Amino acid sequence: MPNLDWSQCPAVESVPGKVSGAWVLRGTRMPVAAIFENIEAGANIDDIMEWFDGLEREQVKAVIEFAARSLDKAPAYAP
């Protein structure tokens, strides 16, 4: 799977010096990768909301939807 351009997702931010510049949910220290790691381990959005204080459900959903929409785009192949 190609890397996603998270700069196009308004629910996230990358700030140098904040969580080593990783993409996090805007206004939090929750790495985007942690959402997918927890889903991969069998969690759902309700679990994530319970385990991590300070998250907004809409942010978590926006990150998941952004990743899902990116799968609809045709891959760019190098010539």
C-alpha positions in Angstrom: 0.0 0.0 0.0 1.4 3.4 -0.9 2.0 6.0 1.8 -0.9 8.3 2.3 -0.5 12.1 2.1 -1.8 12.9 5.6 -1.3 16.6 4.9 -4.6 16.3 2.9 -6.6 15.2 6.0 -7.8 18.1 8.1 -8.3 16.0 11.2 -4.5 15.5 11.7 -1.3 17.5 12.1 2.4 17.0 12.2 4.3 19.4 14.4 8.1 19.2 14.7 9.0 18.2 18.3 5.5 16.9 19.1 5.6 13.1 19.2 8.7 13.2 17.0 6.8 14.9 14.2 4.5 11.9 13.7 1.0 12.5 12.3 -1.3 12.9 15.2 -5.0 13.8 15.7 -5.2 17.6 15.6 -4.8 19.1 19.1 -3.7 15.7 20.7 -0.7 13.6 21.0 -2.5 10.5 19.6 -0.5 9.2 16.6 -2.6 8.3 13.6 -0.8 4.9 13.5 -2.1 4.0 17.0 -5.7 4.1 15.6 -4.9 1.6 12.9 -2.7 -0.6 15.3 -5.7 -0.8 17.7 -8.1 -1.6 14.9 -5.8 -4.3 13.6 -5.7 -5.7 17.1 -9.5 -6.0 17.1 -10.6 -2.7 18.6 -13.5 -0.6 17.4 -14.1 3.2 17.6 -15.9 2.8 20.9 -12.9 1.0 22.4 -10.5 3.6 21.1 -12.7 6.4 22.6 -12.8 4.6 25.9 -9.0 4.0 26.1 -7.7 7.4 25.0 -9.0 10.5 26.7 -9.4 13.7 24.8 -10.3 12.3 21.4 -13.2 13.4 19.4 -15.2 10.6 17.7 -15.4 12.7 14.5 -11.6 13.0 14.3 -11.2 9.2 14.6 -13.8 8.6 12.0 -12.3 11.2 9.7 -8.9 9.5 9.8 -10.5 6.1 9.0 -12.6 7.5 6.2 -9.6 9.4 4.7 -7.6 6.1 4.6 -10.6 4.3 3.1 -11.2 7.0 0.4 -7.5 6.8 -0.6 -8.0 3.2 -1.6 -10.5 4.4 -4.2 -7.8 6.3 -6.1 -6.0 4.6 -8.9 -2.3 4.0 -8.0 0.3 6.2 -9.7 2.8 4.0 -11.5 6.3 5.2 -12.3 7.1 4.9 -16.1 
